[in-house]
Amino acid sequence: MNTPEPTTSPKIEEPKFGFNDYAERLNGRAAMVGFVITLAIEIFTGQGLLSWLGLQ
């Protein structure tokens, strides 16, 4: 059977929630910033993060 191919492809919008590229990129950047801030706290105070927060 000879089926015709579509002439245009549908425009699918990027999902606003869930595992999409933007959300994953934003989560990765937030994790890197948090890690650097935690390292800075440990270097400048000489204590771990939990000790600095008074939780340990």
Long-range contacts (C-beta under 8 A, 24 or more apart in sequence): none
